Amino acid sequence: MLCIKVPVKEAQKVKKELISKDLLDKEHFIKKDKDCVYFPVKKRFKTQYKFVHKILKKKKPRADLKASLTKKLSKDDLEFLRRSMDVIGDIVILEIPKELEKKEKLIANEVLRTNKSIKTVLKKGKHEGVFRTQKLKLLAGEKTKEATYKENNVTLKLDVENVYFSPRLSNERKRIYKQVRRGEDMLVMFAGCGVYPLVISKNTKAKHITGIEINPTAHNYALQNLLLNKAENVSVFLGDVRNIVPKLGKKYDRIVMPLPKQAHTFLEVAFKASKKGTIIHLYQFINENEIKKREKEIKEICKKRKIECRIINSEKCGQQAPHVFRVCIEFKITKT
Ligand SMILES: C[S@@+](CC[C@H](N)C(=O)[O-])C[C@H]1O[C@@H](n2cnc3c(N)ncnc32)[C@H](O)[C@@H]1O
């Protein structure tokens, strides 16, 4: 298989570039060794990296929904069909556009028929309220909303309707844990069913990770998931970050704030739990043209609090709407 050989440090950036230029061969797994990452590519192109040949495992192709529905839906209907779906364990969450609502059961049954590992198909809702949960309608299969899901070496149990969870963020969680250094004491605000704390616990040598979550259902799953993964360096608390963080009265090496709609309104809480050297990962929904402006705003907020900070990076980690991205702004407190 034709690959480019990229130093580990540059792998994330190169991967994004390959995807955006449609050069990455997604049918094969990427290979890694201690120093380098080997990306399978579709063809030769101009690059500073070396082309090499590697034997790579082929991915199991997921059934192509559009192809399997060609005889059951009209040409117009097929145009509206969304190919992407969220797979959480043996549950699939499907986005059904308005135009296909009358065919939603037919589509869901086709998903069941063509994906033997799937037991339940639910219709995607809208994330709402403080808990950021979504109403999910059963379209086909077993009547359950509880899933067991695996990513980044952890197993998670959760109710997909009553707990916020996105499998699409697994790479982002990996990107975060890759930055964590031995001995760090960490805080994860808005911890949900415990996914960030557990992924960090399992894949790093962090000293301790504290998770805080306001949704009792999510918190109960987090407690179960701690046991399920035998995580000994994670503590989770139920309640509002604004109340719990001051009560804990600790200063952390790293703070993760995965609540893109509102995380910035919790910065004051984060500052009180910060010391010189603390790194903050602040998630926000931002128009791609306004990332620099938001970075400046964060610096201003720090200045007003007589704190100094240095922006390390702003990482686009998902698209929310045309030109609007989920962005993780990472900054270091340099003076308190
Ligand atoms: C976008 S979800 C992220 C959940 C989890 N970190 C994940 O990635 O799957 C945000 C979470 O923050 C919780 N939340 C919202 N406001 C909160 C607050 N003031 N204190 C603690 N948790 C809060 C919600 O209940 C929700 O579970």
The ligand as a Gaussian input file, in Angstrom:
#p B3LYP/6-31G(d) Opt

LIG

0 1
 C      -21.633000      18.882000      25.688000
 S      -21.901000      17.839000      27.084000
 C      -20.327000      17.048000      27.244000
 C      -20.379000      15.767000      28.046000
 C      -19.106000      14.942000      28.037000
 N      -17.956000      15.677000      28.462000
 C      -18.866000      14.351000      26.665000
 O      -17.950000      14.819000      25.970000
 O      -19.580000      13.415000      26.262000
 C      -21.914000      18.997000      28.397000
 C      -22.280000      18.405000      29.747000
 O      -22.194000      19.459000      30.709000
 C      -23.197000      19.274000      31.691000
 N      -23.385000      20.581000      32.344000
 C      -24.020000      21.673000      31.854000
 N      -23.956000      22.701000      32.731000
 C      -23.239000      22.244000      33.797000
 C      -22.818000      22.837000      35.026000
 N      -23.128000      24.104000      35.328000
 N      -22.104000      22.108000      35.886000
 C      -21.784000      20.813000      35.599000
 N      -22.152000      20.197000      34.447000
 C      -22.871000      20.893000      33.558000
 C      -24.386000      18.754000      30.886000
 O      -25.310000      18.074000      31.687000
 C      -23.688000      17.847000      29.851000
 O      -23.621000      16.534000      30.314000

